[in-house]
Amino acid sequence: MLSVILIWFYMLFTCYVTGFACIRLISGKMAYRAKKETSYLYAGIGVVTVYAQLFSIFWKVGFAANMILLLICILCIWVFRKDMLENLNTFRLTITPAKVMIWILLLLVFAYGTSTGIIHYDTGLYHAQSIRWIEEYGVVPGLGNLHSRLAYNSAAFALSALYSMAFLGGQSYHCCAGFLAFLLALVCMEAFNKERIRKPLLSDLARIIGIYYLLIIFDEMVSPASDYFMVLLVFFIVIRWLELVERKETCYLPYGLLCLLCVVVLTVKLSGALILLLVLKPAVMMIREKRTKEIIRFLGLGIFTVAPFLIRNVILSGWLIYPFTFIDLFSFDFKIPKGMADYDAREIQVWGRGFSDVGRYDDPLLKWLPEWIGNLDGTNKIFLAMAIGGTYLLFMFLVYALVKRRRDMADFLHLAGTIAVCFWFWFLSAPLLRYGCVFLWLLPVLVWGYLYLKISPHLDRFRIFAFLVILLAVYKLGIFGMELKVGATSQYLINQKDYENFETVSYELHGYTFYYPKEGDRTGYQDFPAAPLKAGDIFRGKTIEEGFKDVAHQ
């Protein structure tokens, strides 16, 4: 726990400084200032995530990457020292002792949750190995030929490698998901003041669902699974976007900055890629204001943000977006065969439906859907029904807005429509709950919440809202308390719970020792390099750095 807190302090420093510098540079003469300090932190997370991916293309992500990052931070502090000091002074004057106490409490609680808990199955299967490859080598050509899941490129793994501190010689820490959870908790706590409780807004309803998610993953966020990174980032984007709309923000810049974070979401998890539809609003705003330079600037920043992710994809697998083969541009000798990539894509989709038999890929909707719904718990069945009904209600809102020419509904329809498209994309492709729960929950909350807030002036809004919050809080906190009581331990008060490791069998390839599991398919972190199966001679040359090729090229 103590180690997690120390790493988080380092993350707070590097993310705040780089985020502040990023916003200041992009805003230029406008000298835009974020309304909330957490916005600088999230901007920094985006910057550092891109930096870690870019660095991994050229070198391993470890000591050198952190030293260069610190030098960048020192340079940023020197260049923007006046603005930064002024901003921090303003923050100091607006902070209260009560807020400080709440933040410290949340820090301790989430640091504890990040130090212990349940290690995700896929972490032992490939998350840990993916992160260690980045720590040891950066990116290796054709790595997916050793184990196809090592080609499941996610920016979350590069970020985890940057802050793992493995280069110090101890364990490899994995506390970035917990850090994002802690930041989202700070954002969600903003709803709990007298004014907002008595007159809740749509962003407050989104915060309640954010808290619901935090309670669910509290004992799981110790794992560096990309699903958590994606969902936590989407919650922040939606909450901040709603706040901008609620205060009738007319400047394109804050919307554009959030859209850059949407690009980061794409690089973390493809199931969240369609959140990029939010770019329509700032794009229209800039076009109307004839801001050609700004349009070119944001397009360039978007390309720069996604480029390291795409480059890593190509190097790891030979495909631009693995395992999807609809874009076939390259013919490297390390390219994963199309048949294997297609099989992987089908396996993801079938697994998302709750099956392990890839032969069921062609099952029609009416065959697999009842089984999938049957496996949902009661709460998510209710959310599903409300999401499907919410789609119909959203369509009715759209028709109403067009007929009545209600331009004031455009922002709501844009955001809710984007979440609806994300929901249906997830639902009809690979609807594993952890892949897209944020869309399953936010769609009904936004649509039905909007209806509730429109009719609530004729009701007692406060009492209804308070009742819903208390009902949810009692239910989830009760379950959370029981889970915490069962799993509570003082074992990890200093160091974080380490990766799980499994018994393996070693073998030699070109003078290197490789490993595969004695039983099952998981290897963990310690035995490296490892894969579920013993590999043949797939070296492209004599060293690992030269990469691995497909067996057909031998």
Stockholm file with secondary structure:
# STOCKHOLM 1.0

chainA/1-554         MLSVILIWFYMLFTCYVTGFACIRLISGKMAYRAKKETSYLYAGIGVVTVYAQLFSIFWKVGFAANMILLLICILCIWVFRKDMLENLNTFRLTITPAKVMIWILLLLVFAYGTSTGIIHYDTGLYHAQSIRWIEEYGVVPGLGNLHSRLAYNSAAFALSALYSMAFLGGQSYHCCAGFLAFLLALVCMEAFNKERIRKPLLSDLARIIGIYYLLIIFDEMVSPASDYFMVLLVFFIVIRWLELVERKETCYLPYGLLCLLCVVVLTVKLSGALILLLVLKPAVMMIREKRTKEIIRFLGLGIFTVAPFLIRNVILSGWLIYPFTFIDLFSFDFKIPKGMADYDAREIQVWGRGFSDVGRYDDPLLKWLPEWIGNLDGTNKIFLAMAIGGTYLLFMFLVYALVKRRRDMADFLHLAGTIAVCFWFWFLSAPLLRYGCVFLWLLPVLVWGYLYLKISPHLDRFRIFAFLVILLAVYKLGIFGMELKVGATSQYLINQKDYENFETVSYELHGYTFYYPKEGDRTGYQDFPAAPLKAGDIFRGKTIEEGFKDVAHQ
#=GR chainA/1-554 SS CHHHHHHHHHHHHHHHHHHHHHHHHHHGGGCCCCSSHHHHHHHHHHHHHHHHHHHHHHSCSSHHHHHHHHHHHHHHHHHTHHHHHHHHHHHHHHCCHHHHHHHHHHHHHHHHHHHSSCCCHHIIIIIHHHHHHHHHTSCCTTGGGTCGGGGCCCHHHHHHHHTSCGGGSSCCCCCHHHHHHHHHHHHHHTTCSHHHHHSCCHHHHHHHHHHHHHHHHTTTTTSCCHHHHHHHHHHHHHHHHHHHHHTTCCCHHHHHHHHHHHHHHHHHCGGGGGGGGGGHHHHHHHHHTTCHHHHHHHHHHHHHHHHHHHHHHHHHHSSSBTTBCSCCCCCCTTCCCHHHHHHHHHHHHHHHTTCCCGGGGGCCHHHHHHHHHHTSCHHHHHHHHHHHHHHHHHHHHHHHHHHHTCGGGHHHHHHHHHHHHHHHHHHHHCCCHHHHHHHHHHHHHHHHHHHHHHHGGGTTHHHHHHHHHHHHHHHHHHHHHHHHHHHCCSTTSSSCCCCCBCCEEEEEETTEEEEEESSSSCCBTTSCSBCSSCCCSCBSSSSGGGCBCCGGGC
#=GC SS_cons         CHHHHHHHHHHHHHHHHHHHHHHHHHHGGGCCCCSSHHHHHHHHHHHHHHHHHHHHHHSCSSHHHHHHHHHHHHHHHHHTHHHHHHHHHHHHHHCCHHHHHHHHHHHHHHHHHHHSSCCCHHIIIIIHHHHHHHHHTSCCTTGGGTCGGGGCCCHHHHHHHHTSCGGGSSCCCCCHHHHHHHHHHHHHHTTCSHHHHHSCCHHHHHHHHHHHHHHHHTTTTTSCCHHHHHHHHHHHHHHHHHHHHHTTCCCHHHHHHHHHHHHHHHHHCGGGGGGGGGGHHHHHHHHHTTCHHHHHHHHHHHHHHHHHHHHHHHHHHSSSBTTBCSCCCCCCTTCCCHHHHHHHHHHHHHHHTTCCCGGGGGCCHHHHHHHHHHTSCHHHHHHHHHHHHHHHHHHHHHHHHHHHTCGGGHHHHHHHHHHHHHHHHHHHHCCCHHHHHHHHHHHHHHHHHHHHHHHGGGTTHHHHHHHHHHHHHHHHHHHHHHHHHHHCCSTTSSSCCCCCBCCEEEEEETTEEEEEESSSSCCBTTSCSBCSSCCCSCBSSSSGGGCBCCGGGC
//
